Amino acid sequence: MLSLFLRGGTKVVLAKAGLLIAVIAVADWRADKDVTLGFLYLFPMLMVGSVLKRWQIAIVAALCTLLAEVFDSFEWRPASGIPRDILIFAAFLGMGLFVYEVVRSRQSALHHLQEIEAESEARRAAEEQLKVLVDSSPVAIFTADSFGTVLQGNDAAHRLFALPPGSLPGRSIRQFLPSLVNVPAPEQNGPGLRTVMQCRGCRQDGEAFLADLWFSTYRTSRGPRLAAMVVDTSEDLRNREEFSLHQLLSASRILVGAVSHEVRNVCGAIAVVHESLARNSALANNKDFEALGTLIQALEKIAALELRQTAYQAVRVDLPALLEELRIVIEPAAREEKIDVAWDVEPGLPAVWADRQSLMQVFLNLTKNSQRAMSDQPARALRVTARAEGQRIVVRVQDTGGGVSHPERLFRPFQPGAQATGLGLYLSRALMRSFRGDLHYEPEQPAHAQPNGGHRGATFVVELSPVIAGGKETYGTGNPDPAGGRSQPVPRQPQPVIAD
């Protein structure tokens, strides 16, 4: 019945409470003097306690106390009236405050319940999204306890370890990834371990594979846990090794071609001397002299063998993107050596004809040479510029090193005094000419045109053929001597460049 009086908004409840107070007051006034109805004011106090504030409840309680005192049958005297009124006021106020706190607690509980329900719904949605993400991920993901027992694993983990669906939980992960046996459990109050490693994995059928493993350890109320993601990189390893073999064979052809070129030059000079000596009648019947001639002819035949490369073709290369990759590769090492690297790439450069990896190797060779040249210089600055000049795209690599003493010897193989084999620039030029580009040294520039002002330095220029709009993706190839200047077959695979 009380719920009927408490229904409605604040104004409705106050109206009901006021009407009830008036009814009780009239009834108390009209009732017999020996019967008092003041206790009935507890009901309107219950009503106002559900909608009013504390101080407002106190005012209504004082009003009800006054009405109860006025219409009761007791004579008011200070000695008895004041304590009686205090008790009546305390009863009415206590009833109102009790209801006020009950309603407030109920509202707070409802609010917290709504928050908990919202959080639970958000948590369920997040768990569902995470579960969908983990289950649909192509990367193997699993969790395990401190004993290495798998707690959960997605479908990719079952495929990686060659297991039937749903059979991974409960198994020891260490039989598939033995390296995890060395992972320590997190300390009670210490941080977890988060790292990545490469290790050997094993499938259920015994097949071994190379795995990249990202894992972290953490603590829960049920003990330490481990979460990991595993990627099978065996295919990458095979491709990398096959690619390295191809690089080795391709570079060997260029290297042997360079050696053959030099041997032919030496054989030519020896043959001239041999012919001159053959005119001497004293050596006409000398068996050793005849054997020497036979050896010279055999050496000429060996040096004359043409080591033809497989005919590949160039492709379009986004030069600005390639230079951005070069920047990512060289800038960390440059910062460590305190080299100021500046990049000036003309906007809107067209694509160029090249083999991407070979071109990257050429740029790396030039920049590494520049870094070495500046190692003992007080001012170290490297500038890379890319411009369209006429019908060519020109990339300049300019440094503040010690300069070049003998520019005419730069692109010769087996240079005396080189730090390594002396083949870096020779092979770089051969690679550039293999896809109709070129590499040459630019003579010393005036001081105002050099990086960091006035230092001698060196500038190497890489020239590339732009892709003409509407042009074909490939073009014909030739087969010249690697040391020559004609177009050669264009390899798609990168060629290793040996730094000078």
Salt bridges, closest charged atoms under 4 A:
GLU69 OE2 - ARG84 NH2 2.87
GLU75 OE1 - ARG77 NH2 3.63
GLU101 OE2 - ARG54 NH2 3.01
GLU115 OE2 - HIS111 NE2 2.77
GLU115 OE1 - HIS112 ND1 3.73
GLU121 OE1 - ARG124 NH2 2.51
ASP135 OD2 - LYS131 NZ 2.91
GLU207 OE1 - ARG203 NE 3.29
ASP232 OD2 - ARG203 NH2 2.74
GLU235 OE1 - ARG238 NH2 2.60
GLU325 OE2 - ARG356 NH2 2.47
GLU331 OE2 - ARG327 NE 3.08
GLU331 OE1 - ARG335 NH1 3.94
ASP344 OD2 - ARG383 NH2 3.56
ASP344 OD2 - ARG387 NH2 2.50
GLU389 OE2 - ARG396 NH1 2.71
GLU408 OE2 - HIS406 ND1 3.48
ASP438 OD1 - ARG433 NE 3.22
GLU442 OE2 - ARG396 NE 3.05
GLU463 OE1 - ARG392 NE 3.54
GLU463 OE2 - HIS440 NE2 3.00
GLU473 OE2 - ARG316 NE 2.41
ASP481 OD2 - HIS261 ND1 3.48
ASP481 OD2 - ARG264 NH2 2.52
